[in-house]
Amino acid sequence: MATSMITLLPDVTEKTGVPRTLHVPFKLGRPCGEPFDFGTRKKVVHQLLQLTEKPAGSRWEYKS
């Protein structure tokens, strides 16, 4: 299974060696967006699942 991670701090995450990261522009503590914003949360999870199919070293920016 491929490992992917949502990150709010891509510079820090880069140093941990996670093979695939999705950088999101949300507030600290809210990596999937605002509470009860289910549309945004669904987009984040969908993009993260797509990222697992990409090669190691992939770094994506969240697309709203």
ChimeraX commands (.cxc) that place a marker at each C-alpha (Angstrom):
marker #1 position 0.00,0.00,0.00 radius 0.5
marker #1 position 1.28,3.45,-0.94 radius 0.5
marker #1 position 1.90,5.97,1.81 radius 0.5
marker #1 position 0.63,9.52,1.38 radius 0.5
marker #1 position 0.24,12.41,3.78 radius 0.5
marker #1 position -1.75,15.62,3.99 radius 0.5
marker #1 position 0.51,18.47,5.03 radius 0.5
marker #1 position 0.05,22.04,6.13 radius 0.5
marker #1 position 3.80,22.59,6.39 radius 0.5
marker #1 position 5.45,21.13,3.26 radius 0.5
marker #1 position 8.97,22.27,4.22 radius 0.5
marker #1 position 8.77,20.34,7.48 radius 0.5
marker #1 position 7.13,17.30,5.91 radius 0.5
marker #1 position 9.81,17.15,3.20 radius 0.5
marker #1 position 12.40,16.46,5.91 radius 0.5
marker #1 position 10.48,13.44,7.25 radius 0.5
marker #1 position 10.84,11.43,4.05 radius 0.5
marker #1 position 7.14,10.81,3.40 radius 0.5
marker #1 position 6.98,9.47,-0.18 radius 0.5
marker #1 position 3.89,11.43,-1.32 radius 0.5
marker #1 position 2.40,14.63,0.09 radius 0.5
marker #1 position -0.65,16.76,-0.56 radius 0.5
marker #1 position -0.09,20.35,0.57 radius 0.5
marker #1 position -3.33,22.00,1.66 radius 0.5
marker #1 position -3.81,25.73,2.35 radius 0.5
marker #1 position -5.91,25.40,5.48 radius 0.5
marker #1 position -5.37,26.51,9.10 radius 0.5
marker #1 position -3.26,24.44,11.46 radius 0.5
marker #1 position -5.40,21.75,13.03 radius 0.5
marker #1 position -7.78,21.66,10.05 radius 0.5
marker #1 position -5.98,19.65,7.36 radius 0.5
marker #1 position -9.25,18.82,5.59 radius 0.5
marker #1 position -10.78,22.29,5.77 radius 0.5
marker #1 position -13.37,23.92,7.98 radius 0.5
marker #1 position -15.68,21.86,10.21 radius 0.5
marker #1 position -18.84,20.69,8.44 radius 0.5
marker #1 position -17.49,21.67,5.01 radius 0.5
marker #1 position -18.07,18.18,3.66 radius 0.5
marker #1 position -17.55,19.19,0.02 radius 0.5
marker #1 position -14.00,20.38,0.69 radius 0.5
marker #1 position -13.23,17.38,2.86 radius 0.5
marker #1 position -14.39,15.06,0.10 radius 0.5
marker #1 position -12.11,16.83,-2.41 radius 0.5
marker #1 position -9.11,16.53,-0.06 radius 0.5
marker #1 position -9.65,12.80,0.46 radius 0.5
marker #1 position -10.25,12.22,-3.26 radius 0.5
marker #1 position -7.01,14.02,-4.19 radius 0.5
marker #1 position -5.10,12.12,-1.51 radius 0.5
marker #1 position -6.38,8.80,-2.88 radius 0.5
marker #1 position -5.36,9.83,-6.42 radius 0.5
marker #1 position -1.91,10.71,-5.09 radius 0.5
marker #1 position -1.39,7.16,-3.79 radius 0.5
marker #1 position -1.30,5.98,-7.41 radius 0.5
marker #1 position 1.60,8.30,-8.27 radius 0.5
marker #1 position 5.31,7.46,-7.91 radius 0.5
marker #1 position 7.22,8.08,-4.71 radius 0.5
marker #1 position 8.50,11.64,-4.49 radius 0.5
marker #1 position 5.24,13.14,-5.74 radius 0.5
marker #1 position 4.31,16.47,-4.19 radius 0.5
marker #1 position 0.88,17.93,-4.99 radius 0.5
marker #1 position -0.81,21.20,-4.18 radius 0.5
marker #1 position -4.51,20.97,-3.27 radius 0.5
marker #1 position -6.78,22.13,-6.09 radius 0.5
marker #1 position -10.08,23.57,-4.90 radius 0.5
marker link #1:1,2 radius 0.2
marker link #1:2,3 radius 0.2
marker link #1:3,4 radius 0.2
marker link #1:4,5 radius 0.2
marker link #1:5,6 radius 0.2
marker link #1:6,7 radius 0.2
marker link #1:7,8 radius 0.2
marker link #1:8,9 radius 0.2
marker link #1:9,10 radius 0.2
marker link #1:10,11 radius 0.2
marker link #1:11,12 radius 0.2
marker link #1:12,13 radius 0.2
marker link #1:13,14 radius 0.2
marker link #1:14,15 radius 0.2
marker link #1:15,16 radius 0.2
marker link #1:16,17 radius 0.2
marker link #1:17,18 radius 0.2
marker link #1:18,19 radius 0.2
marker link #1:19,20 radius 0.2
marker link #1:20,21 radius 0.2
marker link #1:21,22 radius 0.2
marker link #1:22,23 radius 0.2
marker link #1:23,24 radius 0.2
marker link #1:24,25 radius 0.2
marker link #1:25,26 radius 0.2
marker link #1:26,27 radius 0.2
marker link #1:27,28 radius 0.2
marker link #1:28,29 radius 0.2
marker link #1:29,30 radius 0.2
marker link #1:30,31 radius 0.2
marker link #1:31,32 radius 0.2
marker link #1:32,33 radius 0.2
marker link #1:33,34 radius 0.2
marker link #1:34,35 radius 0.2
marker link #1:35,36 radius 0.2
marker link #1:36,37 radius 0.2
marker link #1:37,38 radius 0.2
marker link #1:38,39 radius 0.2
marker link #1:39,40 radius 0.2
marker link #1:40,41 radius 0.2
marker link #1:41,42 radius 0.2
marker link #1:42,43 radius 0.2
marker link #1:43,44 radius 0.2
marker link #1:44,45 radius 0.2
marker link #1:45,46 radius 0.2
marker link #1:46,47 radius 0.2
marker link #1:47,48 radius 0.2
marker link #1:48,49 radius 0.2
marker link #1:49,50 radius 0.2
marker link #1:50,51 radius 0.2
marker link #1:51,52 radius 0.2
marker link #1:52,53 radius 0.2
marker link #1:53,54 radius 0.2
marker link #1:54,55 radius 0.2
marker link #1:55,56 radius 0.2
marker link #1:56,57 radius 0.2
marker link #1:57,58 radius 0.2
marker link #1:58,59 radius 0.2
marker link #1:59,60 radius 0.2
marker link #1:60,61 radius 0.2
marker link #1:61,62 radius 0.2
marker link #1:62,63 radius 0.2
marker link #1:63,64 radius 0.2
view
